[in-house]
Amino acid sequence: MVIGKQYDGEGDSRLSPITFTLDPGSGVPTYLQLVQQVEHALRLGYLKQGDQLPKVREVVADLAINPNTVMKAYRDLEGKGLTAGRPGQGTFIEGSLDQIDFAGLAGLRKSLLTWLAEADGAGLDQDGIVALFTSALRDFADRRGTDTRGVDQPGRRAEGGVA
């Protein structure tokens, strides 16, 4: 995901503030990668109500994917109440997700960058860092009794066991 106003080459800055990227090796379905990028941008405050997502044909041209994949992602976002399609105009952000304040976000980002530098110094490559972080996140979620998205899991206790 790339954040920043796109321009159409003719001085029009009303286009989407997000550009999608794909990771074909992630194992995550393409449509879900698009959904997750919008959700992450909302959580981080990069997208806000009224912002326009890239038009389906633009995403198709940029990423060389099937238009049905983009439309599935946009329908999923609409089903979650995060976007709304406007015939002839495009898809716009209509909802929001919980955000952290920017001061708190900056401090957390700085801590995370320090941790990433330590992981790199310990010899971990990107896949190793992702594996370690994912493992730690799962352990943390198990202790909290939530899944990795913070959603309460029925039958789970805070100690990480099953009720």
ABEGO torsion letter per residue (X at the ends): XBBEBBBAGAGBAABBABBBBBBAAAGBBAAAAAAAAAAAAAAAGABBBGBBBBBAAAAAAAAGBBAAAAAAAAAAAAAAGABBBBBGAEBBBABBBBBBBAAAAAAAAAAAAAAAAAAAAAGBBAAAAAAAAAAAAAAAAAAAGBBAAGBBBBGBBAAGBBX
